[in-house]
């Protein structure tokens, strides 16, 4: 019985990787070169379920960056409509991430996120496209 247990352990990394592949790639780069990483608290993303995201802004050395006036908007460019909710940044977390609350998607398809921020007194922006299945 023990050998079967150890064989099963060999497959756990592939199972975890398969689960991670259910999440769309929510990363991007701003016009001025900052990295944006978004982590959903809901995995996989589901239609019509309100959830929150952690948003991380990193410089070229992977150090968290302070942004002011961080705003997230978006929609479905192929359907010409915005997000069904108005998500808001509600706090900055201890690790430097920002908490975005009130995210919801109401249909499958191509979505686009618009990230607008100020960093070191300068405006910056990024657009992240992802497909929600």
C-alpha angles and dihedrals in degrees: 000000000000095000090058090052092054092046089053090052089059090063098049095086091054091048091051091047091050090053091050091052088065089072118081118236103267099184134110147153126246123232088258095049106263116141119235119202122182124196119192120216086210117070120213100022110243133201117255097007119121113224143153135250135207112222119201124194115196135181125221090280092054091250117146113253131212113236128188125208092016108183131176123198134149147135145180110306093194091055096038096231136114133232114304090231134038104238115203134203101239104176149350111247127222093258092054096260121131121231114228112192131190101041115159135159121201102193144021122258142070114342129184128205122204115203116192121181146149119235123180089350094306130109117242136171144186136192121211121193121198138164118233113206 
